[in-house]
Amino acid sequence: MASLADNRFWFGQKVLITGHTGFKGVWLTRLLETLGAEVYGLALAPPAGPNLFSLAETRWPRGGRSVIGDMLAPGRLASALRESRATVAFHLAAQSLVGQSFLDPEGTFAANVMGTVKFLEAARQAPALKAAVVVTSDKCYRNDGRLSGYVEADPLGGDDPYSASKGAAELAVTAWRHSFFQAGSALLASARAGNVIGGGDFAPDRLAPDALRAFADGRPLLLRRPGAVRPWQHVLEPLSGYLALARGLGEGRRDWAGGWNFGPGPDGHWPVSRLAGRLAELWGEEARVDFSPAASYQEAERLSLNAGLARTELPWAPRLTLDETLAWTVDWYRAFYRGGQPLETFQQQIDAYLARPVLP
């Protein structure tokens, strides 16, 4: 299996990231910069309050550039691809919160479906582009409550606005791949990742940020669905998968132009209550977990993802156990909430991850 730290492909590569101001976008930007790529980012401004983009103060070295703008604006994505001269593009820009999708379903579909369509239209007309990866979610699958993990060939769907928008985005990718990307030079794939955790996520209604905010404030964490099971992984795990996938596409692997799952093995599928309890143990200082009397919106109780295809067909596999993932996450937030140097921890974790072997 090729080492992620082998940067011969990425050094000097011109890369476009949509959504570079978001949690995953900042980690991906810094990871690519560490590997020597020239990153051009297009995204909305980060939210007010603490956010990783503002904390990171990314320097955009080696010709990179950060552009704050609306990708839905006419011609904006085409302009970004032209200005960046990108050979690889990652589409991460999205409305990423399940709860927000109930408050604004129209905006969620506009961002997640039409945003994807805008990206696909711009990508197919970009002459320099060799590889395009659209990032969706494990929630794109029609959830029938099965215990076994969903695989790439399973039906897409969703009973809530967020899940349905991700399923629709995947359908758009498939339609554009078959209709417009067959004869062109660019290869198109999609990536479906399980729940990600890591330092610098400040979004509401996500378990790890909610937990560590509460513990830092001396409040108990209130759990909406303690029995819900999710596939948990450190944010660097799927990002390394996106890089492996994009590299293969950029090197002409047409058989990789499809949908791919990136998630943990069976040991990474934990119920919310167990994950919250372990975070409390790692934080210490009498951190407490309580149960909320009712959930505010409907979500699937169980969601499992099978990433066996990526493990066997791509040069990718997880590098961190879930307990290591939680320890790294707590270390980052402890540095942040105690006035330390979270950005030092940020880069240290990237460097440590690049040096790690994959799990057996």
N, C-alpha and C positions, 0 to 999 in steps of 0.2 A: 504494500500500500504506500502511495506517495506521501511524503511528509508535507504537512501544511506549511511548514516553515521554508520549504523549497520555493523561493519567490521568483524563479527564473521566468515564469509566465507573467506574473503580476508586476514585476519591476518595470516602471515606465508605461504600463498599460493605462489607457485613458478610459475612465469608468464614470458612468452617470448613475447616480442614486436619486430616485424620487423618494420623498419622505425622509431626507437625511437629518431633519431636526428632531425626529422621533427617537424613542428609546432604542429600538433595534437599529435605526438608521445611524445614530451616533456611534454605536459599537461597531457597525459594519464599516463606517468611514474610518474610524481609528484603526481597525484591523487591516483594511486595505492600505492605509498610509504606512503602517508598520511593515507591510510587505513591499512597499515602494511604488504603489500605484498613484496615478494622478486622478484625484476624485473631484468631480463636478456635481454639486448637489442642488436639487430644486425641490422646494417644499414651502408650505405655509410657515409663518412664524411660530416658534414654540409657544406653548401656553404660558400664561403669567404664573408667577410663583416659581418654586424650585423646578428646574428642568435640566436634564443632562447636557443638552446642547449648549446652554449658556454657561454651565459649569465647566464644560470641556474646553471652551475657548479654542476650538480647533483652528490651527494655523493655516490650513490649506496650502501645504508646501508643494514643491515640484509642479507648479502650474495649475494647481487645483483652484476651485472657486465655489463659493456658496451663494446661491441665489434664492431670495425669499420671494415667492410668487405663487399664483394659483395655477395649478396644472390644468384646470378646466377651462382657463381662458383660451380663446382661439389662437392657435399657432404657438402657444407657449412651450409645449413639449417638443415640437419640431424645432423651435429656435434653440432649446437647450441641447438637443442632440447635435444640431449643426455647430453651435458655438463650442461645445465640449469636444467635438470630433471623437466621440466615444466609440470604442470598439466593443465594449461590454456595458450592458445596462441592467440595473436591478430596479424593479418597480415595487417599492415598499409603501408608498403613500396610500393611506386608507383611513377610514373611521374604524378604530380598532376596539371599541368598547361595546360589549353586549348591552349594558344598561342604557347607553346613549342611543342605541338603535331603536329602543322603545320610545324614547323622548322625541327623536327626530328620524323616523324611518325614511322619509324622502331624502334627507341629506345623506343618510347612510348609503342608500342606493346610488345617489349621485356620485359620492366619493368612491365607493367600492366597485360599482359596475361601470358607470360612465367614465370614471377616472381610468379604469383599466382599458376601456375601449379607446380613449384618447391616447393612452400610452401605446397600444398596439398599432393604431393608425400611424402615429409618428415613427414608431420603430420600423415598420415595414417600408418606410420611405427614406430611411437613413442609410445612405450608401456605405458609410464606414463601419456600420454595426455588424458584428459577427455573432454575438450571443446576447439573448435577452431572457431574463428570468423574472417572472411575475410571482410575487409572494402572496399567497392567500392565507388559508388557515385549515387546521384539522376539522373545524366546524363546517367545512364545505360538504361533508358527507351527510346523507340522509340517515339520521340517528334512529335505529330501531332497537336500541337498548342492549345490543349483543355484548357478550363478555369478551369475545375475541376482538382483536384490533381491526380497524378498517384498513383495507388495502386499496391501492390506486385504482383498481377496476371496479370498486363498489359504486353504487348509484350516488349521485350528488343530490343535495336538497337542503331543507332547513325549515323548521316550524316557527322560527323567530326571525325578525328582520335582519339581524346580523348574519346568522347562518345562511339564510336564503341569499343575501347579497354576495357572500363568498362563493356559494354554489354557482350563482349566476356569473360571477367573474370567471370561474373555471370554465364554464360553458363558452364564454366569449373567447378565452384563450384557445380552446379546442377549435372553435369555428375559424378563428383567424389563422391558426397554424395550418389547418387543412385547406383553407381557401386562398391564403395569400403568402405563406412562408415556405411553401413546398419548393418553389423554383428560385427563390431569392438566396442571397448569400448568408443572411442571418438565420440562426437557428433559435427556436423559441421553446421554452419549457416553463413549467409552473412548480412551485414549491409549497408544500402544505406542512406546517410545523405544529407540533404540540405546544402546550402552555410553556412560556419562557419566563425565567426568573433571572435576576441579576441586579447588580448595583446601578442606581440611577433611574429606576422606573418610579415615577411619582404619580402615576395615573390613579384615579379613584376606582374603587370596586375591583381591585386586583389584590389577591391574597397577600403576597409578600410585601408590597408597599403599604397596604393597610395595616398589616401586622407590625411592621417595624416603626411606622409612624406612631401607632398606639403604644408600643413598648417604650419608645423614646419619650413620649409624653406622660408615661406612668399610668396609662389607661388600659383596661382590658380590651383585647381584640374580640369583636362580636362576629361570630360566624353565621352566614346566611344558610349555608347548606353543608353541614359538617360531614355528611356521608357521601357527598359528591366525589367521584373519582375522576382524576385527570392525568394525562401524561406530562410530567414535569421535567424540565431540562434547563440547564444554564443557557443564556442567550447565545453564547459563543458556539454551542453545539450545532444548532441549525444554520448559523451564519457560516460555519466552516463547510457545511453541506452545500450551501448556495455557491460558495467559492469553487468547490470541487465540481459541481454541476456546470457552472459557467465556464470553467476552464476547459472541460470536455467539449462543450458546445463550441467554444472559441477555437478549439483544435480540430473541429469538423466532425464530432461524434453525432451524426444524424440520428442514431438509434437512441440517443439520450433526450431527444426533443419530445418530451411528454410530461406527465405529472409525476411528482416524487414526494413521498412522505419522509419527514425528518423528525424523529422522536426517540425517546428512550426505549430500552428493553423493558420486559415485564417488571423489573425491580424499580422502575421509575414511575409506575402507575400507583399513586397513593391517594387515599381519601383526604379531603380537605382537613379534617380534624387531626390526622396524623402529621401532616405537613406543618400545620399551625403549632402543634405541640412541640415539634422538633425545633422550629424557629424560636419558640419561647425558651426552650432549654439552652439553645446556643446564645441567646441574648442574655439570659440570667436576670439578675436584679428584680426578682419577683415578677417577671412578666407573666401575664394571666390571659387565659382564653375563655370566653363565655359564649353563649349561644343566643343569637337573635331570635325573637319569638316568631318572626315570619320573614320570608324572602320577599323582596320588592318586585321581582319579575320572574318569569318562567325561564328555566334553563334545564337542559338535559342533566339527568342525575349521574349518568356514566358516559364517559367518552374515552375510548381506547384507540390507539394508533399503532399500526404495524409498519415499521420502517425497514422490514427485512429486504425489500428490493434495493434500497439505497445501500444497505450493508453489503449485499452480494454483488451488485452491478457497478457501483460507484467506488472511487477510492475514499470512502467515508465510513466512520463509525464514531460513536460517542467516546469521549476521553475522560469524563468526570462521572463519578457515582453521584447519586442524588444527595447523599450526605455531604460530599465535597461541595456540590453546588450550593447547598444551603449555608455551609460554612463560609464560602466565598462571598455569598450575598450578605450575610450578617456582618462580615468584616468590612464591606464597603459602606454599609449604612451606619455602622458604629463609628467609622472615621468621619462620615458626614455629620451625624447628629452630635458628635462630641467635639466638633470644631477641628478635626484633624485634616488630613490631606487625601480626600477621596480620589483625586485624580492620579495621585501616585499609585494608589491601590488599583485604579482603573488600568493603567499601563502595565503594572506588575502582573496583573491577572492575565492580560493578553499575552505578555511574554512567557508566562508560565504555561499557559494553554498551548502556545505554539511549540513548546519544548516537550509536551507530554506525549507518550504513546497512546494509542487507542486502547480501550478496554478489551479484555479477552472476550 
